[in-house]
């Protein structure tokens, strides 16, 4: 994959290959997307910074979702819906 930039710190990178984009925070692909779907993943790292990197990717690339926490549970706002966050969840574009 070709390196295309950073979000936040050097621990977060953005790569692109054949229409698929990947935001990696440390070694975890926290956001992957193409023209059809968006995949969100923490690999169990439910941290403030992981959530921040996911939301920065959504804002920077106009992906249309927002990850937030309420009462210790994570949720995703997408297409006027609120979905419980699940590792590896796929949002259809």
C-alpha positions, 0 to 999 in steps of 0.5 A: 500500500502507498503511504498517503499521510498521517492523522494526529501523531506518527503512530497513525498512518493513512495508506491507499491501494487500489481504491481501498484506504486504511487508517492504522493506529499503532498496528491496528487498522482502525478504519478501512474503506472503499466506495462500498463500505467502511469497516471499523475495528479496535482489536480490543483497544477501546481507548479515547485515542482510538475513537479519536482517530476513527472520528478524525478519519471520518471528518477528514475523508467525509465518511459520514459516521461518528463514534461516541461513548455513553455509559461506558458503551461505544456507539456509531452514528451513521445515516441517521441511525445509532448502532452499537459499536462492534469490532469489525463492524461494516457500514454500507455506503 
